[in-house]
Amino acid sequence: MAEGLFAGLRVIDCASFIAAPAAATIFSDFGADVIKIEPPGEGDLYRTLHVRPGSPKTSRDYAWILDNRNKRGLALDLKSERGHEVLCRLVEKADVFITNMPFPVRRKLKTGYNDLKDVNPRLIYASFTAYGEAGPEAEKTGFDSTAYWARSGLMDMVRPDAEATPARSSPGMGDHPSAVALFSAIMTALWRRERTGRGGQVSSSLVANGLWSNSYLVQARLIGAEFPPRPKRTHVLNPLSNSYRCKDGRWFILSMVNEARQYAPFMAAIGLSHLTEKYAAQADRQKNSPELIEIYDKVFSEKTLEEWRKILDSAGITFGIVNTLDDLVDDEQARHAGAIVPFADGSGLTISSPFNVDGETKRQPATAPSIGQHSDEILREHGYDDADIRKLRDTKAVG
C-alpha cells in the first residue's frame, strides 16, 4: 500500500468529466487508495475526449493521464444487480465516495447518498453537479464551458472590449479549480467525522465555483454597482495595468497596483524619465491614457520580450509574460515550484495538484489505469475468491 499523508484512506471515484475525478486525483497525490470505477467494455467516456474534433493530436491520452494518475481501475457494471452488490461491498470499507452522475442516473443505479449512507454511516459522500443540488435546473447537465464559464459571467467579462465576441474557455479550466473546492468540502467533512464519528454528504457545483471565481465583479453588481463599457486595449483607463507587444511579437501584461512606488522606476527603466513628471499624477495618466499607451506601444516594440523581461525584472516591476503552451514545456520556475513534475516511469511530465504540505512528500505520479486493470486485485481485497470473480465475469458484472 502506498505511503503518504492519506495512506490508508479509501476513496471511490465513481465519476467522469472532469472536476469530480480530479478531486480524487488530489487524494491520490497524497497517498490515498483511489479506486476508479468505470463501465466494462469501452470504459469511461472521458477516455474519448482527446480524440474529439479540435483536440490536440497525440498518440497518448493526455486527459486520462492527467486526471486518473495513481488510481486503481475497476470495471464494474452498475446496471446489474451483481455489480451493485460489488459496489456496496466496496462502500462498506470506503471513506469517501465521489460522483457527478446526473440525478436521474443516480436514482436508476441506486448510487445516491440515501442509497449508500446506511451501507456505511461513516462514508463521506461527495456530490458534484453542474447547477447545484436543488432548484429548477438541478437536474440539468452541464460542463465547465456552460455552467462555470458562461453562466457565471466570466465569459462575458473577459472579452477584450464590449464589441468583441465572448471568449471561449480552454478545456477543463473551470473543472480543475472546482476539483479543489470539492476536495476542500470532503476534507471538511473528514474533519467533522474525526470529531463526531459521523459521515455525511458534501457538494459543490460548476456554477457555484464559476460565481466564486467571478465574485469580485458579481458582488459589485449584487449591491447595485454600474459598469462602464469595457474599453479597447488602446483606451483602458490605467496604462500601467495593460498588455503590450514586443519586437518579436510576444506579449506581456503590466500590473502595477502600487503605482505611487513603481511608476517612476518603471519610467526610468524603459527610458522615459523625461516624461515622468508629465504623467506623474494618476489622474493625468487616466486622462491621457490613449496618448500614453501609444507611447508605451512604440517603446516596447523596440526590444524583444526577453530583453524587456530582464529590464523589468531588474527594476522590480510587476508584470507577467503571456506564455504559450510551448513556453510551459521548459518553464524552469514551474518545475522548481513543483507545479510540473515527472511521471515515476519516466514517460514524461504532468501537472501536480496545486498545493503542498510541509513535511509531506507527494506520491510521484504513476500511470493511469487501463479499463479494469486492477479488478481482480480489488475484488480479492474485498472478500471475493477466484470462483466468485469468475461468476462476476461470466455475468459481465465485472470487466
Secondary structure, DSSP 8 states (H G I E B T S, - for coil): ---STTTT-EEEEE--SSHHHHHHHHHHHTT-EEEEEE-TTT--GGGGGGGSTTS---SS-HHHHHHSTT-EEEEB-TTSHHHHHHHHHHHHH-SEEEE---HHHHHHHT-SHHHHTTT-TT-EEEEEESS-SSSTTTT----IIIIIIITTSHHHHTSSSTTS------TTTTHHHHHHHHHHHHHHHHHHHHHH---EEEEEEHHHHHHHHTHHHHHHHHTT--------GGG-S-TTSSEEE-TTS-EEEE--S-HHHHHHHHHHHTT-GGGTTTT-SHHHHHHTHHHHHHHHHHHHTTS-HHHHHHHHHHTT--EEE---HHHHHT-HHHHHTTSEEE-TTSS-EEE--S---TT-----------TTTTHHHHHHHTT--HHHHHHHHHTTSB-
